[in-house]
Amino acid sequence: MLDMEWSDSWRGAFRVELRAQAIGLAWRGWPVLPGTYPAGSQWAGREGTENTGPHPVHEDWQERIGTKPEQVASWWSGRPYSVLLATGVSLDAIEVPGDLGRGTARELRSVGLPVPIIATPDDRWTFLVGAGQPLARSLAEHPEVIRHAEGSYVPLPPTPVQHGVVHWRVRPEVCGWQMPASETVQEALLDALARGTFARSAVELVVAD
């Protein structure tokens, strides 16, 4: 989808959508920041490749956390910047492989607990949770589980990336914009791992290759 140069009309229309999303989230108190976006095979604003992901466009981005919505609106006035969430302020994010993410989502659905979930085209799932709770030791030692906290950030929908767009698997409206405790999601992750959800998927991928 994004392997070629964007047309001016497409870039303009998408900028409006990104700007609207950023303003709406800023009004809800989410610490959003503008990030780079793919233009052909290069990231606009700095050098990089499709594997590096979007980065904040401002070097002093940590000092800009908490910027008022009016200023946030001005950031997207000229370019289709991606929308980044600075973590460790009010929200943390737990990023996992898609197979483990789907297993965890099933665990959460089984107890009737909706949790905002973001997915990327390369099949990474990110669960948004309340800030401040470290990962349990077994999760912290898992090579595919990443906690984004203070000093980090994650892309929010509808951020464009190479080969697609970041999207919601579960929108925050579903849980009334109330983020779950990190411990709750971590328990679901541990349950999914204990049931072998991720392990089975990994074996299937090996067999398929």
Secondary structure, DSSP 8 states (H G I E B T S, - for coil): --SS---HHHHHHHHHHHHHHHHHHHHTT--EEEE--EETTEETTS---TTS---BSSTTGGGGTT--HHHHHHHTSSS--EEEEE-SSSEEEEEEEHHHHHHHHHHHHHTT----EEE-TTSEEEEEEESS----HHHHT-TT-EEE-TT-EEEETT-EETTEE-EEEE-GGGGTT----HHHHHHHHHHHHHTTHHHHHHHHHHHH-
